[in-house]
Amino acid sequence: MTQPVKAAVFGTGSWGTAFGMVLADAGCDVTLWGRRAELADAVNTTRTNPDYLPGIELPENLRATTDAAEALRGADFTVLAIPSQTLRRNLAAWAPELAPDTVLVSLMKGIELGTAKRMSEVIAEVAQVPADRVAVVTGPNLAKEIASRMPAAAVVACRDEAVARRLQSACHTPYFRPYTNTDVVGCELGGAVKNVIGLAVGIADGMGLGDNAKGSLITRGLAETTRLGLAMGADPLTFSGLAGLGDLVATCSSPLSRNHTFGTNLGRGMTLQETIAVTKQTAEGVKSCESVLDLARRHGVDMPITETVVGIVHEGKPPVVALKELMSRAAKPERR
């Protein structure tokens, strides 16, 4: 009898837990790792995650632990679902316990501050594994909808297509449809930059700027993402797919999006600290907007919307002033 695929998911937040459910529903034996013993106990005894997905029953073949070594033992897939800026420190502590042939899977959509590295690059560097053992899951994947088993599609990206197909099989369920892709660079950029554009659209919504503004920001935000991707060697077709346009539309249009909600509060006049105080989960774009802009400058790519978001979020620029500056930029052809 074939042994079930074993997966370790690091992160008991909404997306880590939801993807753990997907893996379990696909037949994997799943162990969630989290820092807090009380949350792990709740998962094991009540079959729910009361802090992040209250009221949703978790599969029987999903359990939780606070012991990283226990979670990692024999894991075919090691899934990382923690805030992107904490990845390097945490993975360094876990790396000695990694199973020898485990595939490391990033659910994180961010760019590391200081190094401007993508999450797969940080993983390969810290875990000292080749790039073809690092995969990415991305796309329009709002955690609450997936945990409710509502239909969704995603992209499973890895430089090694055979590894991507293995992971595709491990997370394919009647409600979660993964597609494979070998363009890891494009898939990661799509996920990271859409958070920044999500903030921008949220700010516009908070200011009451209307649907024309929203449509314009989404479209020009996609153009920024594609420019950066081309400069970094990504396949431009990736950005018209689930990892690009699909994820961008979901983030910019849903009240379930943390980044859109964060931006909406800023656009309504809340300060950065006030917005952080009412936000219970990480909005990756808040920190990653700086690293995305850093990455763009390193590659000589103009990203005015990203620059505007950095000005509002980190430099205290009033949204009305930032809007005026953005709209008064010199006119130019669309495809440039």
Backbone hydrogen bonds, N-H to C=O, Kabsch-Sander energy under -0.5 kcal/mol:
donor,donor_aa,acceptor,acceptor_aa,energy
7,A,29,D,-2.6
8,A,77,F,-2.6
9,V,31,T,-2.8
10,F,8,A,-0.6
10,F,79,V,-3.5
11,G,9,V,-0.8
11,G,33,W,-2.4
17,T,13,G,-2.3
18,A,14,S,-2.3
19,F,15,W,-2.7
20,G,16,G,-2.0
21,M,17,T,-2.0
22,V,18,A,-1.9
23,L,19,F,-2.6
24,A,20,G,-2.4
25,D,21,M,-3.1
26,A,22,V,-1.6
27,G,24,A,-1.6
28,C,23,L,-2.6
29,D,5,V,-3.2
30,V,28,C,-0.7
30,V,61,N,-2.5
31,T,7,A,-2.4
32,L,63,R,-3.5
33,W,9,V,-3.2
34,G,65,T,-2.0
37,A,35,R,-0.6
40,A,36,R,-2.0
41,D,37,A,-2.7
42,A,38,E,-1.7
43,V,39,L,-2.3
44,N,40,A,-2.1
45,T,41,D,-2.5
46,T,42,A,-2.6
47,R,42,A,-0.6
47,R,43,V,-0.9
48,T,42,A,-0.9
49,N,53,L,-0.6
53,L,49,N,-2.5
56,I,53,L,-1.6
57,E,55,G,-0.6
58,L,47,R,-3.4
62,L,59,P,-1.2
63,R,30,V,-2.2
65,T,32,L,-2.4
68,A,66,T,-0.8
71,A,67,D,-2.1
72,L,68,A,-2.2
73,R,69,A,-1.4
75,A,72,L,-2.2
76,D,6,K,-2.0
77,F,6,K,-1.6
78,T,103,V,-2.9
79,V,8,A,-3.6
79,V,77,F,-0.6
80,L,105,V,-3.4
81,A,10,F,-2.9
81,A,79,V,-0.6
86,T,83,P,-2.0
87,L,84,S,-1.2
90,N,86,T,-2.1
91,L,87,L,-3.1
92,A,88,R,-1.7
93,A,89,R,-1.1
93,A,90,N,-0.6
94,W,90,N,-1.7
95,A,91,L,-2.6
97,E,94,W,-2.2
98,L,95,A,-1.6
102,T,99,A,-1.5
103,V,76,D,-2.4
104,L,102,T,-0.5
104,L,133,R,-2.4
105,V,78,T,-3.1
106,S,135,A,-2.9
107,L,80,L,-2.5
107,L,105,V,-0.5
110,G,108,M,-0.5
112,E,117,K,-2.8
115,T,113,L,-1.0
116,A,112,E,-2.2
119,M,110,G,-0.7
122,V,118,R,-1.9
123,I,119,M,-2.6
124,A,120,S,-2.4
125,E,121,E,-2.1
126,V,122,V,-2.9
127,A,123,I,-2.7
128,Q,124,A,-0.7
129,V,124,A,-1.3
133,R,130,P,-2.0
134,V,131,A,-1.6
135,A,104,L,-3.0
136,V,157,A,-2.5
137,V,106,S,-2.3
138,T,155,V,-2.2
141,N,139,G,-1.9
143,A,141,N,-0.5
145,E,142,L,-0.5
146,I,142,L,-1.8
147,A,143,A,-2.9
148,S,144,K,-1.3
149,R,146,I,-2.0
150,M,145,E,-2.6
152,A,175,Y,-2.2
154,A,177,R,-2.0
155,V,138,T,-3.1
156,V,179,Y,-3.7
157,A,136,V,-3.1
157,A,155,V,-0.6
158,C,181,N,-1.9
159,R,134,V,-0.5
161,E,159,R,-0.7
164,A,160,D,-2.0
165,R,161,E,-2.2
166,R,162,A,-1.8
167,L,163,V,-2.3
168,Q,164,A,-2.5
169,S,165,R,-2.2
170,A,166,R,-1.6
171,C,167,L,-1.0
171,C,168,Q,-0.7
172,H,169,S,-0.7
173,T,171,C,-0.7
173,T,176,F,-2.1
177,R,152,A,-2.7
177,R,175,Y,-0.5
179,Y,154,A,-2.5
181,N,156,V,-1.6
184,V,182,T,-1.6
187,C,183,D,-2.2
188,E,184,V,-2.6
189,L,185,V,-2.4
190,G,186,G,-2.5
191,G,187,C,-1.7
192,A,188,E,-2.3
193,V,189,L,-2.9
194,K,190,G,-1.5
195,N,191,G,-0.6
195,N,192,A,-0.5
196,V,192,A,-0.8
196,V,193,V,-0.5
197,I,193,V,-2.2
198,G,194,K,-2.5
199,L,195,N,-1.7
200,A,196,V,-1.9
201,V,197,I,-2.7
202,G,198,G,-2.3
203,I,199,L,-2.6
204,A,200,A,-2.2
205,D,201,V,-2.5
206,G,202,G,-2.7
207,M,203,I,-1.8
208,G,205,D,-1.1
209,L,204,A,-2.4
214,K,210,G,-1.5
215,G,211,D,-2.9
216,S,212,N,-2.2
217,L,213,A,-2.6
218,I,214,K,-2.5
219,T,215,G,-2.1
220,R,216,S,-2.9
221,G,217,L,-2.3
222,L,218,I,-2.0
223,A,219,T,-1.7
224,E,220,R,-2.1
225,T,221,G,-2.2
226,T,222,L,-2.5
227,R,223,A,-2.3
228,L,224,E,-2.2
229,G,225,T,-2.6
230,L,226,T,-2.8
231,A,227,R,-1.9
232,M,228,L,-1.2
232,M,229,G,-0.5
233,G,230,L,-1.3
234,A,229,G,-2.9
238,T,235,D,-1.7
239,F,236,P,-1.0
240,S,237,L,-1.2
241,G,238,T,-1.4
244,G,238,T,-0.6
244,G,241,G,-0.8
245,L,239,F,-1.1
246,G,241,G,-2.2
247,D,242,L,-1.5
248,L,244,G,-2.3
249,V,245,L,-2.7
250,A,246,G,-1.9
251,T,247,D,-2.4
252,C,248,L,-2.3
253,S,249,V,-1.2
254,S,250,A,-1.3
257,S,254,S,-1.4
261,T,257,S,-2.2
262,F,258,R,-2.6
263,G,259,N,-2.5
264,T,260,H,-2.5
265,N,261,T,-2.0
266,L,262,F,-1.7
267,G,263,G,-2.8
268,R,264,T,-1.5
269,G,266,L,-1.5
270,M,265,N,-2.1
275,T,271,T,-2.4
276,I,272,L,-2.5
277,A,273,Q,-2.1
278,V,274,E,-1.2
279,T,275,T,-0.6
279,T,276,I,-0.9
280,K,278,V,-0.6
284,E,282,T,-0.8
286,V,283,A,-2.0
287,K,284,E,-0.7
288,S,284,E,-2.6
289,C,285,G,-1.9
290,E,287,K,-1.1
291,S,287,K,-1.0
292,V,288,S,-3.3
293,L,289,C,-1.9
294,D,290,E,-2.2
295,L,291,S,-2.5
296,A,292,V,-2.4
297,R,293,L,-2.4
298,R,294,D,-2.0
299,H,295,L,-1.2
300,G,297,R,-0.9
301,V,296,A,-2.9
303,M,301,V,-0.5
307,E,303,M,-2.3
308,T,304,P,-2.2
309,V,305,I,-2.4
310,V,306,T,-2.3
311,G,307,E,-2.1
312,I,308,T,-2.0
313,V,309,V,-3.0
314,H,310,V,-2.6
315,E,310,V,-0.9
315,E,311,G,-0.7
317,K,311,G,-2.5
321,V,318,P,-0.7
322,A,318,P,-2.4
323,L,319,P,-2.6
324,K,320,V,-1.8
325,E,321,V,-2.2
326,L,322,A,-2.3
327,M,323,L,-2.6
328,S,324,K,-1.3
329,R,326,L,-1.0
336,R,334,E,-1.7
